[in-house]
Amino acid sequence: MANLWGVKYLVGRRILERVVFDPYFSILDSMPVPICRFSRAKRSRLFAGQASYGKDSLQPGTYYSFRLHVRICWPGVITGFELSAANGADVTAAADLLEQVRGWALGDQAYASKELK
């Protein structure tokens, strides 16, 4: 399998340059990216030292996973994303996604902080 993440990133940036969107209004959200169930996590060597245990409010139980944070601009264009450990703070990811961004950002309670306000 080819390691083309750099090429994919550049293609995505080129496409984003040509899409019309409003950069002054952003929505932030996150979702779990499970690697394996809790019962298999101790035996799993996948992403050792990178993934962690986390919970999802929509699905019961604990997962060994990552968390995907996404910044979406009007009318639904993904303009940024970050993959973090499942137990990482949403506020930290929001600060990275909103770095050098001006305007309004809407997110749930997990993204609330005085610094971002």
CYANA upper distance limits for C-alpha pairs under 8 A (distance plus 0.5 A):
  4 LEU  CA      8 LYS  CA      6.69
  5 TRP  CA      9 TYR  CA      6.60
  6 GLY  CA     10 LEU  CA      6.85
  7 VAL  CA     11 VAL  CA      6.69
  8 LYS  CA     12 GLY  CA      6.58
  9 TYR  CA     13 ARG  CA      6.75
 10 LEU  CA     14 ARG  CA      6.72
 11 VAL  CA     15 ILE  CA      6.75
 12 GLY  CA     16 LEU  CA      6.64
 13 ARG  CA     17 GLU  CA      6.80
 14 ARG  CA     18 ARG  CA      7.33
 15 ILE  CA     19 VAL  CA      6.98
 16 LEU  CA     79 THR  CA      7.80
 21 PHE  CA     73 CYS  CA      6.87
 21 PHE  CA     74 TRP  CA      6.13
 21 PHE  CA     75 PRO  CA      6.78
 21 PHE  CA     77 VAL  CA      7.32
 22 ASP  CA     73 CYS  CA      6.52
 22 ASP  CA     74 TRP  CA      5.86
 22 ASP  CA     75 PRO  CA      7.98
 23 PRO  CA     73 CYS  CA      6.48
 23 PRO  CA     74 TRP  CA      8.01
 23 PRO  CA    101 VAL  CA      8.32
 23 PRO  CA    102 ARG  CA      8.24
 23 PRO  CA    103 GLY  CA      8.03
 24 TYR  CA     73 CYS  CA      8.30
 24 TYR  CA    101 VAL  CA      8.17
 24 TYR  CA    102 ARG  CA      6.42
 24 TYR  CA    103 GLY  CA      4.70
 24 TYR  CA    104 TRP  CA      6.43
 25 PHE  CA     73 CYS  CA      6.37
 25 PHE  CA     74 TRP  CA      7.02
 25 PHE  CA    103 GLY  CA      6.43
 25 PHE  CA    104 TRP  CA      5.43
 25 PHE  CA    105 ALA  CA      6.38
 25 PHE  CA    106 LEU  CA      8.42
 26 SER  CA     71 ARG  CA      6.80
 26 SER  CA     72 ILE  CA      6.01
 26 SER  CA     73 CYS  CA      5.12
 26 SER  CA     74 TRP  CA      7.50
 26 SER  CA    103 GLY  CA      8.37
 26 SER  CA    104 TRP  CA      6.68
 26 SER  CA    105 ALA  CA      5.04
 26 SER  CA    106 LEU  CA      6.67
 27 ILE  CA     71 ARG  CA      6.19
 27 ILE  CA     72 ILE  CA      5.62
 27 ILE  CA     73 CYS  CA      6.88
 27 ILE  CA    105 ALA  CA      6.04
 27 ILE  CA    106 LEU  CA      5.22
 27 ILE  CA    107 GLY  CA      6.40
 28 LEU  CA     69 HIS  CA      7.61
 28 LEU  CA     70 VAL  CA      6.19
 28 LEU  CA     71 ARG  CA      5.26
 28 LEU  CA     72 ILE  CA      6.96
 28 LEU  CA     94 ALA  CA      7.89
 28 LEU  CA    105 ALA  CA      7.52
 28 LEU  CA    106 LEU  CA      6.64
 28 LEU  CA    107 GLY  CA      5.42
 28 LEU  CA    108 ASP  CA      8.26
 29 ASP  CA     69 HIS  CA      6.30
 29 ASP  CA     70 VAL  CA      6.04
 29 ASP  CA     71 ARG  CA      7.41
 29 ASP  CA    107 GLY  CA      6.80
 29 ASP  CA    108 ASP  CA      7.83
 30 SER  CA     67 ARG  CA      7.11
 30 SER  CA     68 LEU  CA      5.83
 30 SER  CA     69 HIS  CA      4.77
 30 SER  CA     70 VAL  CA      6.59
 31 MET  CA     56 ASP  CA      8.36
 31 MET  CA     67 ARG  CA      6.21
 31 MET  CA     68 LEU  CA      5.87
 31 MET  CA     69 HIS  CA      7.28
 32 PRO  CA     56 ASP  CA      7.21
 32 PRO  CA     65 SER  CA      7.22
 32 PRO  CA     66 PHE  CA      6.53
 32 PRO  CA     67 ARG  CA      5.03
 32 PRO  CA     68 LEU  CA      6.69
 32 PRO  CA     86 ALA  CA      7.56
 33 VAL  CA     65 SER  CA      6.07
 33 VAL  CA     66 PHE  CA      5.56
 33 VAL  CA     67 ARG  CA      6.11
 33 VAL  CA     68 LEU  CA      7.13
 34 PRO  CA     63 TYR  CA      6.72
 34 PRO  CA     64 TYR  CA      6.61
 34 PRO  CA     65 SER  CA      4.75
 34 PRO  CA     66 PHE  CA      6.88
 35 ILE  CA     46 LEU  CA      8.28
 35 ILE  CA     63 TYR  CA      8.11
 35 ILE  CA     64 TYR  CA      6.31
 35 ILE  CA     65 SER  CA      5.50
 35 ILE  CA     66 PHE  CA      8.05
 36 CYS  CA     40 ARG  CA      6.85
 36 CYS  CA     41 ALA  CA      6.68
 36 CYS  CA     44 SER  CA      8.41
 36 CYS  CA     63 TYR  CA      7.10
 36 CYS  CA     64 TYR  CA      6.18
 36 CYS  CA     65 SER  CA      7.57
 37 ARG  CA     41 ALA  CA      6.78
 37 ARG  CA     62 THR  CA      7.94
 37 ARG  CA     63 TYR  CA      5.85
 37 ARG  CA     64 TYR  CA      6.81
 38 PHE  CA     42 LYS  CA      8.37
 38 PHE  CA     61 GLY  CA      8.35
 38 PHE  CA     62 THR  CA      6.32
 38 PHE  CA     63 TYR  CA      5.63
 38 PHE  CA     64 TYR  CA      6.56
 40 ARG  CA     44 SER  CA      6.75
 41 ALA  CA     63 TYR  CA      8.47
 41 ALA  CA     64 TYR  CA      6.44
 44 SER  CA     48 ALA  CA      8.46
 47 PHE  CA     51 ALA  CA      6.27
 50 GLN  CA     85 ALA  CA      6.78
 51 ALA  CA     64 TYR  CA      7.15
 51 ALA  CA     65 SER  CA      5.90
 51 ALA  CA     66 PHE  CA      5.92
 51 ALA  CA     84 SER  CA      8.18
 51 ALA  CA     85 ALA  CA      5.32
 51 ALA  CA     86 ALA  CA      7.02
 52 SER  CA     64 TYR  CA      5.90
 52 SER  CA     65 SER  CA      6.19
 52 SER  CA     66 PHE  CA      7.28
 52 SER  CA     85 ALA  CA      5.94
 52 SER  CA     86 ALA  CA      5.84
 52 SER  CA     87 ASN  CA      6.70
 53 TYR  CA     62 THR  CA      7.06
 53 TYR  CA     63 TYR  CA      5.99
 53 TYR  CA     64 TYR  CA      4.98
 53 TYR  CA     65 SER  CA      6.64
 53 TYR  CA     85 ALA  CA      8.47
 53 TYR  CA     86 ALA  CA      6.34
 53 TYR  CA     87 ASN  CA      6.72
 54 GLY  CA     62 THR  CA      6.16
 54 GLY  CA     63 TYR  CA      5.91
 54 GLY  CA     64 TYR  CA      6.89
 54 GLY  CA     65 SER  CA      7.11
 54 GLY  CA     66 PHE  CA      8.49
 54 GLY  CA     86 ALA  CA      5.24
 54 GLY  CA     87 ASN  CA      5.76
 55 LYS  CA     59 GLN  CA      8.39
 55 LYS  CA     60 PRO  CA      7.99
 55 LYS  CA     61 GLY  CA      6.90
 55 LYS  CA     62 THR  CA      5.39
 55 LYS  CA     63 TYR  CA      6.65
 55 LYS  CA     86 ALA  CA      8.11
 56 ASP  CA     60 PRO  CA      7.27
 56 ASP  CA     61 GLY  CA      8.04
 56 ASP  CA     62 THR  CA      8.02
 64 TYR  CA     86 ALA  CA      7.97
 65 SER  CA     85 ALA  CA      7.32
 65 SER  CA     86 ALA  CA      5.97
 66 PHE  CA     83 LEU  CA      7.06
 66 PHE  CA     84 SER  CA      6.11
 66 PHE  CA     85 ALA  CA      5.05
 66 PHE  CA     86 ALA  CA      4.94
 67 ARG  CA     83 LEU  CA      6.24
 67 ARG  CA     84 SER  CA      5.78
 67 ARG  CA     85 ALA  CA      6.36
 67 ARG  CA     86 ALA  CA      5.36
 67 ARG  CA     88 GLY  CA      8.39
 68 LEU  CA     81 PHE  CA      7.52
 68 LEU  CA     82 GLU  CA      6.39
 68 LEU  CA     83 LEU  CA      5.15
 68 LEU  CA     84 SER  CA      7.03
 69 HIS  CA     81 PHE  CA      5.95
 69 HIS  CA     82 GLU  CA      5.67
 69 HIS  CA     83 LEU  CA      6.80
 69 HIS  CA     84 SER  CA      8.30
 69 HIS  CA     90 ASP  CA      8.30
 69 HIS  CA     93 ALA  CA      7.28
 69 HIS  CA     94 ALA  CA      8.29
 70 VAL  CA     78 ILE  CA      7.46
 70 VAL  CA     79 THR  CA      8.38
 70 VAL  CA     80 GLY  CA      6.39
 70 VAL  CA     81 PHE  CA      4.85
 70 VAL  CA     82 GLU  CA      7.12
 70 VAL  CA     97 LEU  CA      8.35
 71 ARG  CA     78 ILE  CA      6.41
 71 ARG  CA     79 THR  CA      6.27
 71 ARG  CA     80 GLY  CA      5.51
 71 ARG  CA     81 PHE  CA      6.55
 71 ARG  CA     97 LEU  CA      7.19
 72 ILE  CA     76 GLY  CA      6.25
 72 ILE  CA     77 VAL  CA      5.90
 72 ILE  CA     78 ILE  CA      4.96
 72 ILE  CA     79 THR  CA      6.25
 72 ILE  CA     80 GLY  CA      7.69
 73 CYS  CA     77 VAL  CA      5.76
 73 CYS  CA     78 ILE  CA      6.95
 73 CYS  CA     79 THR  CA      7.10
 80 GLY  CA     97 LEU  CA      6.81
 81 PHE  CA     97 LEU  CA      7.35
 82 GLU  CA     93 ALA  CA      7.32
 82 GLU  CA     97 LEU  CA      7.85
 84 SER  CA     88 GLY  CA      6.79
 84 SER  CA     93 ALA  CA      8.16
 88 GLY  CA     92 THR  CA      8.15
 89 ALA  CA     93 ALA  CA      7.39
 90 ASP  CA     94 ALA  CA      6.62
 90 ASP  CA    110 ALA  CA      6.39
 90 ASP  CA    111 TYR  CA      6.01
 91 VAL  CA     95 ALA  CA      6.72
 91 VAL  CA    110 ALA  CA      7.37
 91 VAL  CA    111 TYR  CA      5.33
 91 VAL  CA    112 ALA  CA      7.32
 91 VAL  CA    113 SER  CA      7.41
 92 THR  CA     96 ASP  CA      7.03
 93 ALA  CA     97 LEU  CA      6.67
 94 ALA  CA     98 LEU  CA      6.43
 94 ALA  CA    111 TYR  CA      7.07
 95 ALA  CA     99 GLU  CA      6.46
 95 ALA  CA    116 LEU  CA      7.56
107 GLY  CA    111 TYR  CA      6.40
107 GLY  CA    112 ALA  CA      8.11
108 ASP  CA    112 ALA  CA      7.74
112 ALA  CA    116 LEU  CA      7.74
112 ALA  CA    117 LYS  CA      8.01
113 SER  CA    117 LYS  CA      6.77
